[in-house]
Amino acid sequence: MIVGIAVCECIIYDAHSLKEKRAVLQRILTRLKQKFNVSVSEVGYQDVWQRTKIAIAAVTSNKVMTERELQNALKLIDSFPEIERTITDIEWL
């Protein structure tokens, strides 16, 4: 069993309030949960309008499958025009 965790910091340029930020984040997090076998949560910058830190965790039977699941999730985040992924770290457990 391999556990992979991707933590990425993102910027949401057009968010002018926490409400707007959360609307964007909710759409992204819901899509990630629906489309991939991952757990997702906002883990940082909860009180900042235009910044967020998202953690994505995947558990599979081998590293290749876990890596694929995490990379697909990161690509989905990148497909949203309203958010820009900046720093991304991946850890293996």
Secondary structure, DSSP 4 states (H G I P E B T S, - for coil): -EEEEEEEEEE-TT--SHHHHHHHHHHHHHHHHHHSS-EEEEEE-TT-SSEEEEEEEEEESSHHHHHHHHHHHHHHHHT-TT-EEEEEEEEE-
